[in-house]
Structure formats: C-alpha cells, structure tokens
Amino acid sequence: MPKRSFATSGDDDPAPAPPPAPPVWPAPVGGAPSDPPSGSLPEPRRPERTAPSADRVGVAAASASDLTDRSIVARRPPPPRSGWRRLLHRVSGGTVLVADSPAERQRRERVARIRRPLPAPHHVAVVSLKGGVGKTTVTAAVGLAFAELRGDRIAVLDADPDGGTLADRLSGESTVSVRDLAARAERIRALPELARFTSLSGRLQVLASDQDPARHDALDREGYESAHATLSRFCDVVITDSGTGMVHPVIGGTLDAAASLVVVGSLTVDGAGRAGRTLDWLDAHGYAEAAARAVVVLSADRTSPDVDVVRLREHFARRSRAVVVLPRDPHLATGDRIRLAALRPDTRAAVEEVAALLADEFGTVPPARAVGGLLSDRTRGGVESGW
C-alpha cells in the first residue's frame, strides 16, 4: 500500500510536531558543541581565578577571628542600678535610659579596680596597736567585698593569739582553727582537704583562731607561717586579721608575708593616737616603706562632734597612701555576722574603696613578696643568696 503523505493539503490531518532537538553539551573553549562522552557526564566548569583589583591590594585578609563581641555587637550603656533612674528605665520598658548618677559612676570605677587582673597571690595584713577600733570588722567586710566582686578564691585568717572573733562575724563556725591547719599543713595536697579547716561566708574562706580556753600555749610564728603558706597555695588573696600585740612573734610573720597593709583606728583621741603609734612602730622596726603605702581606715563607730575629722584625715594622709573613714552603721554596731547587703550605701562604698585601694597594688610589689610567701628572718637570707 502506498504511504500517505501529510504535507500536501491544508484540509488533511495536521502535521505532527517535529521531534525535540537533542541536548547540546558544552564544548571545550574554542571548540564547537559536541555530544557528551558515552557513559559519563560533563565536568562542571570551574570559575577562573582573577587577580585582586587595585583597590583591594594591601587589604588584610578577613578571618573568623575578626568576628568578636566587640566588633559586631552594639554596646549599650548598662541600665541604672538604683534610684529614680532605675524606676524610669523599668516603667518605660527600657526605652528611656538616663545617664548614671555620679555615685553610680564612681561605684562602677571601684568595681573595675577591684576586679583588675591579679598576676600573683596577694597578701594583706590588717593591724592596730589597739583593740576595739574595728580591725576585725574591716577585715571581714573587705574580705566579703573581694569575694563577692572577684571570681578567684579569697580567704581571711584570724591570727589573734588571744582568740579573735573573725569567724564569729562571718561564718559563726570555729570548731577548727589556724593551729589545727598548721599541725597538718604537710598533709594538705588538694582544696577539699583544705576545706576541712575553713568555713564559708558566701564565697569567702574563713580560717578561725584558736578558741580553746584550756590551752596554755599560744599560736607562735612558725605555726602562723605554716598555716598561712598552706592557705596561700590555694587562695589568691589572703587577708590576715592580726592581734593587738605588735611585739608578739606572730606579727613579724604577718608583716613579712604582707604585700599591703591596712592600719585601723577610730575618730577619737585614743583611737587615732593608737593608729599613729602603729605607724610609728612600723617606721621604727624596718617597715617604713610598707607604712608609707598603707591604707588607714578610721572607724566612726565611736566618735564625737568635738573631734576635728578634717584634721585627722590630713594628718594620716601625710603619713600613708590613703585614708578612708568607715561610717557608723547599725548593722555593724550589733556585733553580729556581717552581710554586705545589710550595709548602708555609704558604708558599703567605704568598704569597696578600701578593697579597691588594696587591688591597686596588685602586681606592683616585689615578686618574691607577692608570690613566695613569707620573707621571714629565717628565709630572707636564702632569697638574697639565690636559694
């Protein structure tokens, strides 16, 4: 049968659509399109590398280290912490932000000083020739301020050979003491072992003095140095609350270990006079340089309007590095355990200022005194001779 033609007349059936064109594969550069090799797909064309433009020459290559919180996160001022500024900030949902008050700015500066890096362990001695002027109160409050505002380990040590009250003002626990730690110092190898001899007040480590009235032998210098050296192996800042007897052998170990001194007095004739005599004693016994760098704290717990406070401050400012007046505070006057949150704002500001002044000396004292511990008469010769 002859084949029927579909290309003659428009009245016949429409012509079928032409078959689809075969795919065109990319050809090599400079060549014509060609079919792909049998059984394989063409390789994708790779982008050509181009030389950097003239305006990019000399520009440092970017890296992931460029993406930090300082480079990509917008810095907003912190919200107010107290007063009507804080209330306005909260009521407005954070949209209204009033600049900090001068007092709040000063507090932020104090906290920044207290938190400065500590390159080596730092030892502080709180001393006074007279009892009852607030020496233990200053030791406890400053220790609490350091423990609250810093992240490292802070410890306070009661070196009063007559049975001090430091632990009573902080943790209330005094079943073990500095003498117990000194007797077992060589066996302490880890922090949990040290924790058996200390108590906690918040984050503050507290090492109590001996409270046993039946004991006839007092803490001696060797026992103090052993306990202090053990405590210093695990704690970054150690504050010693010394006794009132400047001629007691323990005070020599306390002063030799200290990188910073706090001399405590009061805003009274006898209290200020004893603070002055403490500086005189330090000058006369080889600690003149330490006395000149000391921080003098004058407690206002017991004072009189007849006392010339300005003159007292001027007198001690000439003899020391700084003078801080600790205001009278009902919380401290009770003699009970000290809590920073219960202090009045001006009292807490004074405590933080003492801590900031001590932190200002972090890393500025001779390394042997800051790190090595105790430069007593027994060891000083070894250091100087290269021991």
Secondary structure in CASP SS format (residue, H / E / C, confidence):
PFRMAT SS
TARGET T0000
AUTHOR 0000-0000-0000
METHOD secondary structure of the structure
MODEL  1
M C 1.00
P C 1.00
K C 1.00
R C 1.00
S C 1.00
F C 1.00
A C 1.00
T C 1.00
S C 1.00
G C 1.00
D C 1.00
D C 1.00
D C 1.00
P C 1.00
A C 1.00
P C 1.00
A C 1.00
P C 1.00
P C 1.00
P C 1.00
A C 1.00
P C 1.00
P C 1.00
V C 1.00
W C 1.00
P C 1.00
A C 1.00
P C 1.00
V C 1.00
G C 1.00
G C 1.00
A C 1.00
P C 1.00
S C 1.00
D C 1.00
P C 1.00
P C 1.00
S C 1.00
G C 1.00
S C 1.00
L C 1.00
P C 1.00
E C 1.00
P C 1.00
R C 1.00
R C 1.00
P C 1.00
E C 1.00
R C 1.00
T C 1.00
A C 1.00
P C 1.00
S C 1.00
A H 1.00
D H 1.00
R H 1.00
V C 1.00
G C 1.00
V C 1.00
A C 1.00
A C 1.00
A C 1.00
S C 1.00
A H 1.00
S H 1.00
D H 1.00
L C 1.00
T C 1.00
D H 1.00
R H 1.00
S H 1.00
I H 1.00
V C 1.00
A C 1.00
R C 1.00
R C 1.00
P C 1.00
P C 1.00
P C 1.00
P C 1.00
R C 1.00
S C 1.00
G H 1.00
W H 1.00
R H 1.00
R H 1.00
L H 1.00
L H 1.00
H H 1.00
R H 1.00
V H 1.00
S C 1.00
G C 1.00
G C 1.00
T C 1.00
V C 1.00
L C 1.00
V C 1.00
A C 1.00
D C 1.00
S C 1.00
P H 1.00
A H 1.00
E H 1.00
R H 1.00
Q H 1.00
R H 1.00
R H 1.00
E H 1.00
R H 1.00
V H 1.00
A H 1.00
R H 1.00
I H 1.00
R C 1.00
R C 1.00
P C 1.00
L C 1.00
P C 1.00
A C 1.00
P C 1.00
H E 1.00
H E 1.00
V E 1.00
A E 1.00
V E 1.00
V E 1.00
S C 1.00
L C 1.00
K C 1.00
G C 1.00
G C 1.00
V C 1.00
G C 1.00
K H 1.00
T H 1.00
T H 1.00
V H 1.00
T H 1.00
A H 1.00
A H 1.00
V H 1.00
G H 1.00
L H 1.00
A H 1.00
F H 1.00
A H 1.00
E H 1.00
L H 1.00
R C 1.00
G C 1.00
D C 1.00
R C 1.00
I E 1.00
A E 1.00
V E 1.00
L E 1.00
D E 1.00
A E 1.00
D C 1.00
P C 1.00
D C 1.00
G C 1.00
G C 1.00
T C 1.00
L H 1.00
A H 1.00
D H 1.00
R H 1.00
L H 1.00
S C 1.00
G C 1.00
E C 1.00
S C 1.00
T C 1.00
V C 1.00
S C 1.00
V H 1.00
R H 1.00
D H 1.00
L H 1.00
A H 1.00
A H 1.00
R C 1.00
A H 1.00
E H 1.00
R H 1.00
I C 1.00
R C 1.00
A C 1.00
L H 1.00
P H 1.00
E H 1.00
L H 1.00
A C 1.00
R C 1.00
F C 1.00
T C 1.00
S E 1.00
L E 1.00
S E 1.00
G C 1.00
R C 1.00
L E 1.00
Q E 1.00
V E 1.00
L E 1.00
A C 1.00
S C 1.00
D C 1.00
Q C 1.00
D C 1.00
P C 1.00
A C 1.00
R C 1.00
H C 1.00
D C 1.00
A C 1.00
L C 1.00
D C 1.00
R H 1.00
E H 1.00
G H 1.00
Y H 1.00
E H 1.00
S H 1.00
A H 1.00
H H 1.00
A H 1.00
T H 1.00
L H 1.00
S H 1.00
R H 1.00
F H 1.00
C C 1.00
D C 1.00
V E 1.00
V E 1.00
I E 1.00
T E 1.00
D E 1.00
S E 1.00
G C 1.00
T C 1.00
G C 1.00
M C 1.00
V C 1.00
H C 1.00
P H 1.00
V H 1.00
I H 1.00
G H 1.00
G H 1.00
T H 1.00
L H 1.00
D H 1.00
A H 1.00
A C 1.00
A C 1.00
S E 1.00
L E 1.00
V E 1.00
V E 1.00
V E 1.00
G E 1.00
S E 1.00
L C 1.00
T C 1.00
V H 1.00
D H 1.00
G H 1.00
A H 1.00
G H 1.00
R H 1.00
A H 1.00
G H 1.00
R H 1.00
T H 1.00
L H 1.00
D H 1.00
W H 1.00
L H 1.00
D H 1.00
A H 1.00
H C 1.00
G C 1.00
Y C 1.00
A H 1.00
E H 1.00
A H 1.00
A H 1.00
A H 1.00
R C 1.00
A C 1.00
V E 1.00
V E 1.00
V E 1.00
L E 1.00
S E 1.00
A C 1.00
D C 1.00
R C 1.00
T C 1.00
S C 1.00
P C 1.00
D C 1.00
V C 1.00
D C 1.00
V H 1.00
V H 1.00
R H 1.00
L H 1.00
R H 1.00
E H 1.00
H H 1.00
F H 1.00
A H 1.00
R H 1.00
R H 1.00
S C 1.00
R C 1.00
A E 1.00
V E 1.00
V E 1.00
V E 1.00
L E 1.00
P C 1.00
R C 1.00
D C 1.00
P H 1.00
H H 1.00
L H 1.00
A H 1.00
T C 1.00
G C 1.00
D C 1.00
R C 1.00
I C 1.00
R C 1.00
L H 1.00
A H 1.00
A H 1.00
L C 1.00
R C 1.00
P H 1.00
D H 1.00
T H 1.00
R H 1.00
A H 1.00
A H 1.00
V H 1.00
E H 1.00
E H 1.00
V H 1.00
A H 1.00
A H 1.00
L H 1.00
L H 1.00
A H 1.00
D C 1.00
E C 1.00
F C 1.00
G C 1.00
T C 1.00
V C 1.00
P C 1.00
P H 1.00
A H 1.00
R H 1.00
A H 1.00
V H 1.00
G C 1.00
G C 1.00
L C 1.00
L C 1.00
S C 1.00
D H 1.00
R H 1.00
T H 1.00
R H 1.00
G H 1.00
G H 1.00
V H 1.00
E H 1.00
S C 1.00
G C 1.00
W C 1.00
END
